[in-house]
Structures are given as C-alpha cells and as structure tokens.
Amino acid sequence: MQTNIPGFTIRFATEEDTELLLSFIRGIAEYEKMEDQVETTEETLRQSMFVRREAEAVIGEYEGKPVGFALFCKNFSTFIGKAGLYLEDLFVLPSMRGRGFGKCLLTYLACLAVERGCKRMEWQCLNWNTPSIQFYKNLGARPMDEWTVYRLAGETLADAAAQFSSGKG
C-alpha cells in the first residue's frame, strides 16, 4: 500500500519475511537492552505467524528496502464485547527514524483496527522510553496509569499450572 510519504510503502508480512521479522525483533531487543531475552527462532515465528496465525505483521519499505515493522494480534475487551488490536512491537531502523515511518505504521494499524471493527488499540511501552512515550502522546494515546501489567512466564507459569493440576487451584 502506498502511503503519503514518497517512496514509503506498507505491506503485510509473508512467510518469506520470517528472517527479516526476527532481525527487527532483535533490533528492538537491542534498543531495549533485552537481547538476552529473545528466545524466538525463525521456526517458532513461522509456526506462530503463518501456520497457526496467532499474530500478523506489516512491513514498511522505503525505496523498496525494509526499514521497519509492526507486529500485532487480537485481544478482547469483555466490557466492550469486541475484539481490539494489540500492538506487540513497532520498530524502525535507527538510521531511518525521524522521517515519519513509525507514525505511518502506527496510523495504518489504527485504520486496520477500525476496518476490522476493533474498538481499541493497545500496547505497552517501557517507562524509560521517553521518545516513544512522547510519540504516542502526540498521536492522542493516553497511558493507562491506573493499571499494572502482571506476568507469569517460564517457571512461574509452570508453577501456577501445577497448582491447578494438583487440585490446589
């Protein structure tokens, strides 16, 4: 899809983009100083995105070269009774930032959410990431300050599951 930025297009990722997607994910992890937390592989991405269809991604290309992406999936609001769009990752190569590509990717997802009948679009942002926080606020996004994200993962997830399996849950 052609955008309002000359030379910049957005397209849906295909299975052939799996290696590229993983490189963008590693780029995010590097920026967030979380490289040691990337467990995904090309095969797990391929299975999750293109076989089980658990997530989707769009790729932004400038003059035919990939420069960024947005990876997203559905979530659901019980209060609204409708699906929403959850943005997991938004990334633009450092050398391509400041040209409007990130804004274009994010607003494209907003259009996609509206087209799909979603009533919300949500994501998380690290508290220290002030450039991104300002970027989101400039678009009209508001932080959900009264909410705290909780997570069970790895061993704590297995421990919680074991409580149910043992009859203690």
C-alpha positions as CSV (number, residue, x, y, z in Angstrom):
1,M,0.0,0.0,0.0
2,Q,1.3,3.4,-1.0
3,T,1.5,6.0,1.8
4,N,1.6,9.7,2.0
5,I,5.4,9.6,2.4
6,P,7.0,9.5,-1.1
7,G,8.9,6.2,-1.5
8,F,7.4,4.6,1.6
9,T,5.0,1.6,1.3
10,I,3.4,-0.8,3.8
11,R,2.7,-4.4,3.1
12,F,1.7,-7.5,5.1
13,A,4.5,-9.8,6.0
14,T,4.6,-13.2,4.4
15,E,6.3,-16.4,5.4
16,E,9.3,-15.4,3.3
17,D,9.8,-12.4,5.6
18,T,10.4,-14.6,8.7
19,E,14.2,-13.9,8.8
20,L,13.6,-10.2,8.4
21,L,11.0,-10.2,11.2
22,L,13.4,-11.9,13.5
23,S,16.1,-9.3,12.6
24,F,13.7,-6.5,13.5
25,I,12.8,-8.2,16.8
26,R,16.5,-8.4,17.6
27,G,16.7,-4.7,16.8
28,I,14.0,-3.9,19.3
29,A,15.7,-6.1,21.9
30,E,19.0,-4.3,21.3
31,Y,17.3,-0.9,21.7
32,E,15.6,-2.0,24.9
33,K,18.8,-3.6,26.2
34,M,17.0,-7.0,26.4
35,E,18.9,-9.0,23.8
36,D,19.4,-11.9,26.3
37,Q,15.6,-12.3,26.5
38,V,15.0,-13.1,22.8
39,E,14.1,-16.8,22.7
40,T,12.2,-16.9,19.4
41,T,13.6,-18.5,16.3
42,E,12.7,-18.3,12.7
43,E,10.8,-21.6,13.0
44,T,8.8,-20.5,16.1
45,L,7.9,-17.3,14.3
46,R,7.0,-19.1,11.1
47,Q,4.8,-21.5,13.0
48,S,3.1,-18.9,15.2
49,M,2.5,-16.3,12.5
50,F,2.0,-18.2,9.2
51,V,0.8,-21.7,10.3
52,R,-1.3,-21.0,13.5
53,R,-1.9,-17.4,12.5
54,E,-1.5,-16.1,16.1
55,A,-0.1,-12.8,15.0
56,E,0.3,-10.6,12.0
57,A,2.9,-8.1,10.9
58,V,3.2,-5.3,8.4
59,I,6.5,-4.2,6.9
60,G,7.4,-0.6,6.0
61,E,9.6,-0.3,3.0
62,Y,11.4,2.8,1.8
63,E,12.5,2.9,-1.8
64,G,12.0,-0.9,-1.9
65,K,14.0,-1.7,1.2
66,P,12.5,-2.9,4.5
67,V,13.0,-0.2,7.2
68,G,10.5,-1.1,9.9
69,F,7.6,-3.2,11.0
70,A,4.7,-3.6,13.3
71,L,3.7,-6.9,14.8
72,F,0.2,-7.3,16.2
73,C,-2.6,-9.6,17.3
74,K,-6.2,-9.5,18.5
75,N,-7.1,-9.0,22.1
76,F,-10.6,-8.8,23.6
77,S,-12.5,-6.4,25.8
78,T,-15.2,-8.0,27.9
79,F,-16.5,-4.5,28.8
80,I,-17.0,-3.5,25.2
81,G,-17.7,-7.1,24.0
82,K,-15.4,-6.6,21.0
83,A,-12.0,-7.5,19.8
84,G,-9.2,-5.0,19.8
85,L,-5.9,-4.8,18.1
86,Y,-2.8,-5.3,20.4
87,L,0.4,-3.9,19.1
88,E,3.3,-6.1,20.3
89,D,6.2,-4.4,18.5
90,L,6.7,-1.3,16.5
91,F,10.3,-0.8,15.2
92,V,12.0,1.4,12.6
93,L,15.7,1.1,11.9
94,P,17.7,3.7,13.8
95,S,19.1,5.2,10.6
96,M,15.5,5.7,9.3
97,R,13.9,7.3,12.3
98,G,12.6,10.8,12.2
99,R,11.1,10.5,8.7
100,G,7.5,9.7,9.8
101,F,7.8,5.9,9.1
102,G,6.8,4.9,12.6
103,K,3.9,7.2,12.7
104,C,2.8,5.9,9.3
105,L,3.0,2.3,10.5
106,L,1.0,3.1,13.7
107,T,-1.7,5.1,12.0
108,Y,-2.0,2.3,9.3
109,L,-2.7,-0.1,12.2
110,A,-5.3,2.3,13.6
111,C,-7.0,2.2,10.1
112,L,-6.8,-1.5,10.1
113,A,-8.3,-1.7,13.6
114,V,-11.2,0.5,12.5
115,E,-11.7,-1.5,9.3
116,R,-11.8,-4.8,11.4
117,G,-14.4,-3.4,13.8
118,C,-12.0,-3.1,16.7
119,K,-12.9,-0.6,19.4
120,R,-9.4,-0.3,20.9
121,M,-5.8,-0.4,20.0
122,E,-3.4,-1.0,22.9
123,W,0.3,-1.6,23.5
124,Q,2.9,-1.3,26.2
125,C,5.9,1.0,26.5
126,L,8.8,0.9,28.8
127,N,8.7,3.7,31.4
128,W,12.2,5.0,30.5
129,N,11.4,5.2,26.7
130,T,10.6,8.9,26.7
131,P,10.9,9.4,22.9
132,S,8.3,6.7,22.3
133,I,6.1,7.9,25.1
134,Q,6.0,11.4,23.6
135,F,5.5,10.0,20.1
136,Y,2.4,8.1,21.4
137,K,1.0,11.0,23.3
138,N,1.4,13.2,20.3
139,L,-0.9,10.8,18.4
140,G,-3.5,11.1,21.2
141,A,-2.7,7.9,23.0
142,R,-3.1,8.0,26.8
143,P,-1.2,5.9,29.3
144,M,-3.3,3.6,31.5
145,D,-1.7,4.8,34.7
146,E,-4.1,3.0,36.9
147,W,-3.2,-0.4,35.5
148,T,-0.2,-2.5,36.3
149,V,0.9,-5.3,33.9
150,Y,1.4,-8.7,35.6
151,R,3.1,-11.7,34.0
152,L,3.5,-15.4,34.6
153,A,6.3,-16.8,32.5
154,G,8.6,-19.8,32.4
155,E,8.9,-21.3,35.9
156,T,6.2,-19.2,37.5
157,L,3.8,-20.1,34.7
158,A,4.6,-23.8,35.2
159,D,4.2,-23.4,39.0
160,A,0.8,-21.8,38.6
161,A,-0.4,-24.5,36.2
162,A,0.9,-27.2,38.6
163,Q,-1.4,-25.7,41.3
164,F,-4.4,-26.4,39.2
165,S,-3.2,-29.8,38.1
166,S,-2.5,-30.8,41.8
167,G,-6.0,-29.8,42.8
168,K,-4.8,-26.7,44.7
169,G,-6.1,-24.2,42.1
